């Protein structure tokens, strides 16, 4: 009997990790599956046949997408051709909403079932977009309980699978005493090229040394999410700063951080699970910010600030600074100093993080594998 074929699209580093975990679990329950993908190194490590490296198209923002139009259009065309030529039995889309919904619409023409894992964050934009999603997606695998309630108002094939971060055995609370940690500040500028360019130097500008005999380089380590991000950081930073770079997938290295300045996204949840106080700082191009400000309806953008409380964003944990100016940078300096010096303040982070760890349920990859395997039949 011919192997079933699953085509996966994971456009960003975190999605690539989640997709790789899913593939690993699916192989346990069904070895007669061939996997192809648009993805990154983690999927490649699982033996998946990559037809395009999504590191080349990982951007955020309207202007930033335009600057990558040729690469994105090339990837879409390659995906379309792959679907026509190979006729996969199932397509699994992981996050990366705008790109992936184009693929879902195309797959619909060929009656290929689509499973969307890490559902589009329509709750941050506008609920009417849900109608466009349910027209082209056969099953949604969501990672937060509130998402299941939201989507179930519109479609039945929605499953809360838990959160993939909860399955990472290395991603556990750090019990190292604060003063014993080696890295004063971890800097996490994002995984996409546009994020890194917009965030990196603003983040560095917020660092002030605690010791008059040291300099900024003694205080920080800069974490990259993939090889493309590392190469970009090496281009942007002075040559003698290369020793400050650290692999953002090395959880044990991240645990050495006392505190962090980070872009928004999955990394905020990772830092919360590990128990690292943080400040969220995020900068977009001015035009992109102007457009998105009028489209996004939430007060906060960091996932760590959205999942607690009775409603989205009703119980924020960490300070957010979006499109920071000089005054904001001074506030961030003050916030970092407060984290350093106020043990009770650090305890407030820890209490909130404990609630988050309780919310993020394990088993996501296994549940997605079970759903996918059922959709193959």
C-alpha positions as CSV (number, residue, x, y, z in Angstrom):
1,X,0.0,0.0,0.0
2,X,1.4,3.4,-1.0
3,X,2.5,5.7,1.8
4,X,0.2,8.6,2.7
5,X,1.6,12.0,2.0
6,X,1.3,15.0,4.4
7,X,2.5,18.4,3.4
8,X,3.4,20.8,6.2
9,X,3.9,24.6,6.1
10,X,5.6,26.2,9.1
11,X,6.7,29.8,8.4
12,X,8.5,30.7,11.6
13,X,11.0,29.3,14.0
14,X,8.5,28.5,16.7
15,X,6.1,26.9,14.3
16,X,8.9,24.8,12.8
17,X,9.6,23.5,16.3
18,X,6.0,22.7,17.0
19,X,5.6,21.0,13.6
20,X,8.7,18.9,14.2
21,X,7.3,17.7,17.5
22,X,4.1,16.7,15.8
23,X,6.0,14.7,13.1
24,X,7.9,12.9,15.8
25,X,4.6,11.8,17.4
26,X,2.9,10.9,14.2
27,X,5.7,8.5,13.3
28,X,5.0,6.7,16.5
29,X,1.4,5.9,15.5
30,X,1.8,5.6,11.8
31,X,5.1,4.8,10.1
32,X,3.5,4.7,6.6
33,X,3.5,8.5,6.1
34,X,5.8,10.6,3.9
35,X,6.3,14.2,5.1
36,X,7.2,17.1,2.9
37,X,7.3,20.7,4.1
38,X,8.0,24.4,3.8
39,X,9.9,24.8,7.0
40,X,13.2,25.1,8.8
41,X,15.9,23.1,10.6
42,X,13.8,21.3,13.2
43,X,11.6,19.7,10.5
44,X,14.7,18.8,8.5
45,X,16.1,17.1,11.6
46,X,13.0,14.9,11.7
47,X,13.7,13.6,8.2
48,X,11.1,15.8,6.5
49,X,11.6,16.6,2.9
50,X,12.0,20.4,2.8
51,X,11.0,22.0,-0.5
52,X,11.7,25.6,0.7
53,X,13.4,27.1,3.7
54,X,10.9,29.4,5.4
55,X,13.6,31.3,7.2
56,X,13.8,33.3,3.9
57,X,10.2,34.5,4.1
58,X,9.7,35.0,7.8
59,X,8.6,38.6,8.2
60,X,6.0,40.6,10.1
61,X,4.4,43.8,9.0
62,X,2.8,45.2,5.8
63,X,5.9,47.1,4.5
64,X,8.2,44.3,5.5
65,X,6.1,41.8,3.5
66,X,6.3,44.0,0.5
67,X,10.1,44.0,0.8
68,X,10.1,40.2,0.7
69,X,7.5,40.0,-2.0
70,X,9.6,38.1,-4.6
71,X,10.7,35.4,-2.1
72,X,7.2,35.0,-0.6
73,X,5.6,34.8,-4.1
74,X,8.2,32.3,-5.1
75,X,7.4,30.1,-2.0
76,X,3.7,30.3,-2.7
77,X,4.2,29.2,-6.3
78,X,6.5,26.4,-5.2
79,X,3.8,25.3,-2.7
80,X,1.1,25.4,-5.4
81,X,3.2,23.3,-7.8
82,X,4.0,20.8,-5.1
83,X,0.3,20.4,-4.3
84,X,-0.5,19.9,-8.0
85,X,2.4,17.5,-8.7
86,X,2.4,15.4,-5.5
87,X,-1.3,15.6,-4.5
88,X,-0.8,15.3,-0.8
89,X,-3.4,13.4,1.2
90,X,-3.4,16.1,3.9
91,X,-2.0,19.6,4.4
92,X,-1.1,20.8,7.9
93,X,-0.6,24.6,8.3
94,X,1.2,25.9,11.4
95,X,0.5,29.5,12.3
96,X,1.8,32.0,9.6
97,X,-1.7,33.0,8.9
98,X,-1.7,35.1,5.7
99,X,0.6,32.8,3.8
100,X,-1.1,29.7,5.0
101,X,-4.7,30.8,4.2
102,X,-3.6,31.2,0.6
103,X,-2.5,27.6,0.6
104,X,-5.7,26.5,2.3
105,X,-7.8,28.2,-0.4
106,X,-5.7,26.6,-3.1
107,X,-6.0,23.1,-1.5
108,X,-9.8,23.5,-1.3
109,X,-9.9,23.6,-5.1
110,X,-8.3,20.2,-5.2
111,X,-10.4,18.8,-2.3
112,X,-7.4,18.2,-0.2
113,X,-8.2,18.3,3.6
114,X,-6.5,21.0,5.7
115,X,-5.6,20.9,9.4
116,X,-4.6,24.3,10.9
117,X,-2.4,23.9,14.0
118,X,-1.8,26.9,16.2
119,X,-4.9,28.7,14.9
120,X,-4.9,32.2,13.4
121,X,-5.1,34.8,16.2
122,X,-8.3,36.3,14.9
123,X,-9.1,37.4,18.5
124,X,-6.3,40.0,18.1
125,X,-7.8,41.3,14.9
126,X,-11.5,40.9,14.1
127,X,-13.8,38.0,14.5
128,X,-15.4,38.4,11.1
129,X,-12.2,36.9,9.6
130,X,-13.2,33.6,11.1
131,X,-15.8,33.1,8.4
132,X,-13.0,33.3,5.8
133,X,-11.0,30.7,7.8
134,X,-13.8,28.1,8.2
135,X,-14.5,28.2,4.5
136,X,-11.1,26.7,3.7
137,X,-10.0,24.8,6.8
138,X,-11.4,21.4,7.7
139,X,-10.1,21.2,11.3
140,X,-8.6,23.6,13.8
141,X,-6.2,22.5,16.5
142,X,-6.0,25.4,19.0
143,X,-3.5,25.8,21.8
144,X,-5.4,28.0,24.3
145,X,-8.8,27.1,25.9
146,X,-10.3,30.5,25.1
147,X,-9.7,29.9,21.4
148,X,-11.8,26.7,21.4
149,X,-14.7,28.6,22.9
150,X,-14.3,31.4,20.3
151,X,-14.1,29.2,17.2
152,X,-16.7,26.7,18.3
153,X,-19.3,29.5,17.8
154,X,-18.6,29.2,14.1
155,X,-17.5,25.6,13.4
156,X,-17.6,22.1,15.1
157,X,-14.2,20.8,14.0
158,X,-12.2,22.6,16.7
159,X,-10.0,20.8,19.2
160,X,-8.1,22.3,22.1
161,X,-4.9,20.2,22.0
162,X,-2.9,21.9,24.8
163,X,0.2,24.0,24.2
164,X,3.3,22.5,22.6
165,X,5.7,24.3,25.0
166,X,4.3,22.2,27.8
167,X,5.7,19.1,26.2
168,X,9.3,20.3,26.1
169,X,11.0,18.4,28.9
170,X,13.8,20.9,29.1
171,X,11.4,23.8,29.4
172,X,10.9,23.8,33.1
173,X,11.1,26.3,35.9
174,X,14.6,27.4,36.8
175,X,15.4,27.1,40.5
176,X,18.8,28.8,40.4
177,X,18.9,31.7,42.8
178,X,18.6,35.1,41.0
179,X,22.0,36.4,42.2
180,X,23.8,33.2,41.1
181,X,22.7,33.5,37.4
182,X,25.5,34.3,35.0
183,X,23.8,36.5,32.5
184,X,22.5,39.9,33.7
185,X,20.2,40.5,30.7
186,X,19.2,38.2,27.8
187,X,18.2,40.0,24.6
188,X,15.6,38.3,22.4
189,X,15.1,40.5,19.3
190,X,12.8,38.1,17.4
191,X,13.1,35.5,14.7
192,X,12.3,37.5,11.6
193,X,14.7,39.7,9.7
194,X,12.4,42.8,10.1
195,X,12.0,42.2,13.8
196,X,15.7,41.9,14.5
197,X,16.5,45.1,12.5
198,X,13.8,47.1,14.2
199,X,14.4,45.8,17.7
200,X,18.0,45.0,18.3
201,X,19.7,48.4,18.8
202,X,16.7,49.8,20.7
203,X,17.0,46.9,23.1
204,X,20.8,47.4,23.5
205,X,20.2,51.1,24.2
206,X,18.2,50.2,27.3
207,X,21.0,48.4,29.0
208,X,23.0,50.2,31.7
209,X,25.7,48.5,33.7
210,X,25.4,47.9,37.4
211,X,29.1,48.1,37.8
212,X,31.0,51.2,36.8
213,X,34.1,49.1,35.9
214,X,32.2,47.0,33.4
215,X,30.6,47.8,30.0
216,X,27.4,46.8,28.2
217,X,29.1,43.7,26.7
218,X,29.6,42.3,30.2
219,X,25.9,42.5,31.0
220,X,24.2,41.0,28.0
221,X,23.9,37.9,25.8
222,X,21.9,38.1,22.5
223,X,19.8,35.0,21.6
224,X,19.2,34.0,18.0
225,X,16.3,31.7,16.8
226,X,17.8,30.1,13.7
227,X,20.8,30.3,11.4
228,X,19.4,33.0,9.2
229,X,18.9,35.2,12.3
230,X,22.4,34.4,13.5
231,X,23.9,35.5,10.2
232,X,21.9,38.7,10.3
233,X,23.0,39.5,13.8
234,X,26.7,39.0,12.9
235,X,26.2,41.5,10.0
236,X,24.5,44.1,12.2
237,X,26.8,43.9,15.3
238,X,30.4,45.0,15.6
239,X,32.9,42.2,15.0
240,X,33.9,42.0,18.7
241,X,30.3,41.4,19.7
242,X,30.1,38.0,18.0
243,X,31.0,36.3,21.3
244,X,27.8,37.6,22.8
245,X,25.5,35.5,20.6
246,X,23.8,32.5,22.0
247,X,21.5,29.8,20.5
248,X,17.9,30.6,21.5
249,X,17.0,26.9,21.4
250,X,19.5,26.1,24.1
251,X,17.1,26.2,27.1
252,X,19.9,25.7,29.6
253,X,21.6,28.8,28.3
254,X,18.5,30.9,28.6
255,X,18.0,29.7,32.2
256,X,21.3,31.5,33.0
257,X,19.5,34.9,32.4
258,X,18.5,37.0,35.4
259,X,16.0,39.0,33.3
260,X,15.2,39.6,29.6
261,X,14.2,42.2,27.1
262,X,12.2,40.4,24.4
263,X,10.1,40.8,21.3
264,X,6.5,39.5,21.6
265,X,5.6,36.0,20.6
266,X,6.1,32.5,21.8
267,X,9.4,33.4,23.4
268,X,7.4,35.3,26.1
269,X,5.7,32.1,27.2
270,X,9.0,30.2,27.2
271,X,10.6,32.8,29.5
272,X,7.5,32.7,31.7
273,X,7.7,28.9,32.0
274,X,11.5,29.1,32.8
275,X,10.7,31.8,35.4
276,X,12.6,34.8,33.9
277,X,11.3,38.3,34.6
278,X,11.0,40.2,31.3
279,X,10.2,43.5,29.6
280,X,8.5,43.3,26.2
281,X,9.7,45.8,23.6
282,X,8.6,45.8,20.0
283,X,9.1,48.1,17.1
284,X,7.6,48.0,13.6
285,X,8.2,50.3,10.6
286,X,6.3,53.5,11.1
287,X,3.8,52.9,8.3
288,X,3.2,49.3,9.4
289,X,2.6,50.4,12.9
290,X,0.1,53.1,11.8
291,X,-1.9,50.6,9.8
292,X,-1.9,47.8,12.3
293,X,-2.7,50.1,15.2
294,X,-6.1,50.7,13.6
295,X,-6.6,47.0,13.0
296,X,-5.6,45.3,16.2
297,X,-8.1,45.7,19.0
298,X,-6.1,44.4,21.9
299,X,-4.3,46.6,24.5
300,X,-1.4,44.1,24.8
301,X,0.4,42.0,22.2
302,X,2.6,39.7,24.3
303,X,1.1,36.2,24.8
304,X,2.2,36.3,28.4
305,X,0.0,39.3,28.9
306,X,-3.1,37.8,27.2
307,X,-3.8,34.4,28.7
308,X,-4.6,35.2,32.3
309,X,-7.8,36.7,33.7
310,X,-11.4,36.6,32.8
311,X,-10.9,38.2,29.4
312,X,-8.0,38.7,27.0
313,X,-5.5,41.1,28.5
314,X,-7.4,41.6,31.7
315,X,-4.5,40.4,33.9
316,X,-1.2,41.6,32.3
317,X,2.0,40.4,33.9
318,X,4.9,42.3,32.3
319,X,5.5,45.8,31.0
320,X,5.1,46.3,27.2
321,X,6.6,49.1,25.2
322,X,5.4,49.3,21.6
323,X,7.2,51.7,19.2
324,X,9.3,52.9,22.1
325,X,10.8,56.4,22.1
326,X,13.6,57.8,24.3
327,X,11.3,58.2,27.3
328,X,10.2,54.6,27.0
329,X,13.8,53.4,26.9
330,X,14.4,55.3,30.1
331,X,11.4,53.6,31.6
332,X,12.7,50.2,30.5
333,X,16.0,50.9,32.2
334,X,14.1,51.7,35.4
335,X,12.1,48.5,35.1
336,X,15.2,46.4,34.6
337,X,16.7,48.0,37.7
338,X,13.6,47.4,39.7
339,X,13.6,43.7,38.7
340,X,17.2,43.6,39.9
341,X,16.8,45.2,43.2
342,X,13.2,44.4,44.4
343,X,12.8,40.7,45.4
344,X,9.1,41.2,46.1
345,X,8.6,42.5,42.6
346,X,10.4,39.5,41.2
347,X,8.0,37.3,43.3
348,X,5.0,38.9,41.5
349,X,6.4,37.7,38.2
350,X,6.9,34.2,39.7
351,X,3.3,34.0,40.9
352,X,1.9,35.0,37.6
353,X,4.2,32.6,35.7
354,X,3.0,29.8,38.0
355,X,-0.6,30.4,36.8
356,X,0.6,30.3,33.2
357,X,2.4,26.9,33.7
358,X,-0.9,25.5,35.1
359,X,-2.9,26.8,32.0
360,X,-0.5,25.4,29.4
361,X,-1.5,21.7,29.2
362,X,0.8,19.0,27.7
363,X,0.0,16.6,24.9
364,X,-0.4,18.9,21.9
365,X,1.8,17.1,19.5
366,X,0.2,13.7,20.3
367,X,-3.3,15.1,19.9
368,X,-2.5,16.8,16.6
369,X,-1.0,13.5,15.4
370,X,-4.2,11.6,16.3
371,X,-6.3,14.2,14.5
372,X,-4.1,14.2,11.4
373,X,-4.0,10.4,11.3
374,X,-7.8,10.3,11.4
375,X,-8.0,12.8,8.6
376,X,-5.9,10.6,6.4
377,X,-8.5,7.8,6.4
